[in-house]
Amino acid sequence: MKKCKFVLDFTPETKKVKPFECPNTSIPKSDYCCFHDKEFHKDPLNKETILEEFKNQFYDCSRRRKSFHCTGYILPKIPEYIHKFCFPVYFSNTTFVDDVCFDHSVFEGEVFFDKVIFQKEVRFLKSKFNDNVKFSDCSFNDLTNFENVLFCKTANFNNALFQKQVSFVSASFFGTTMFSNAIFKDSTDFNVRQFLENTYFRNVVFQKSENVKFDFDVSKVSFQGTDISKINFGNQIQFGIQKDDGKLRDEFFQVFDDRELESSFIKIKKETEKIEYEIANLKIRLNFADCEKTKNKFKIKIQNQEKELSKYKSDMKSNNPAVLGDILQIYRNLRENFDYYMKYDVSGKFFVREMELKRKYEQKENPLVRDTKFEEQHESCLKNNQDKKNNQDKKYHRSDYEISKKRLFWQIISPFFLYKIICNYGEDFKVILLILFISSLLSPLLLDFERNNYDPNFCNFWNCYALDELGYGTRVLLGSYSTTTTVIVLNTTESVSELQKDEQSNFISLILVGTTLSMYIILVIPLRRKLERRFRH
């Protein structure tokens, strides 16, 4: 009997570029076995032969406790009585031409469904993956059901294509989960039980985003590069980490990528402080060293530590996976999302987080990208060095941008900080109203004090001047008084005529008018934004 000629250039279990050769024998009048022949499965009678041979191979692998290889197979379905896989299973590049049912199946070892094509409906209802599972580059051409599935370790759905409806209802992900670059063309239900580890929905395409549901804790989910402006977030959604008291603070609306960026800078600070502390100790020991030989040793150690410190800082900046623009876009999409569903209070929280991110961080172009001599230096280094293989293994991480955190001084003097203090970026008007109220009360007091008519008895002051001065102060706050125009007041009194001649009073009134007008301007800007987003939706 001839051997099957099927060859695959990649072997999943070794992760090396090594051709995979099918060990099965070919069928009559063909160069391929019953699993790899593209015409054999089309005859209904031959499907039973395929299933029988599949069952024999399965039990053989089960008896020998070895990996089960179905690489490149063309299978009609999986026998219904096969539910437990106690060994690694490789369905790489397999095509399932009929409905596939893995309901209540248990996979003890690693499972590879990479580059698999499910031509019809596939179900994994209440299945369990005890080890890593890989669905990368997979094509689901019909209904897909992952309800109540347990993913105990890493689940990889990168670059997967879902043509029809997908359901992950009540699924549990206990390990790292990846959906990056996946495409969902129809409605998708992601009301899972939990994502315990980091989950990545980066650069995902939801073509019917209004039919995509998220209603669970997404505090460990990254949405970089994904349009989530129309996704349906339920009432149980949680973006940040909630404290034990149950109150919804701004941290509750801080997305995963923002927290990762913040933690990376905290890590940089701790590591740099540790290295700087070691350098300081070495310098102290250098000062107390007696012999020249000992001093040279300490100098060499100090130079090595300083090189390590500079290298660590540059690597952490250039290798930072987060992009400030992407994180800001996540907040904008969430703001648009909750505006679209008319949840304006929640959208305001995301606007606050977006402005805080702008206040604390800045993004600059990486100088390595602008350096045109970088590639020439790299190539000359390879040519001059005899051991080229070792140099080729070096990875030069070059990011287009690098994120830096502003110093506390620049964060405080930033106009964003003043905007935050006065009205919390336009989401809270209590401070503005308090300033207007206090200025309206103090204006008559200040004006009368400048005219040297101040009565130390507070009660007498308000009894004598309450109506006259408070009315005048109110008119000042409304902008009816000006130092360059005629003063128009309701009551013509001697105190007002004296005030017109008093330059100091003019100066005080000018300050009051300027403060009040600035408060009105600050009040108008957020009000306009709030009205615009309501009318827009």
Secondary structure, 3 states (H helix, E strand, C coil): CCECCCEECCECCCCECCCEECCCECCCCCCCCCCCCCCHHHCHHHHHHHHHHHHHHHHHHHHHCCCEECCCCEECCCCCCCCEECCCEECCCCEECCCEECCCCEECCCEECCCCEECCCEECCCCEECCCEECCCCEECCCEECCCCEECCCEECCCCEECCCEECCCCEECCCEECCCCEECCCEECCCCEECCCEECCCCEECCHHHEEECCECCCEECCCCCCCCCEECCCCECCCCCCCCCCCHHHHCCHHHHHHHHHHHHHHHHHHHHHHHHHHHHHHHHCCCCHHHHHHHHHHHHHHHHHHHHHHHHHHHCCCCCHHHHHHHHHHHHHHHHHCCCHHHHHHHHHHHHHHHHHEEEEECHHHHCCCHHHHHHHHHHHCCCHHHHHCCCCCCCCEEEEECCHHHHHCCHHHHHHHHHCCCCCCHHHHHHHHHHHHHHHHHHHHHCCCCCCCHHHHHHHHHHHHHHHHHHHHCCCCCCCCCCCCCCCCHHHHHHHHCHHHHHHHHHHHHHHHHHHHHHHHHHHHHHHHHHHC
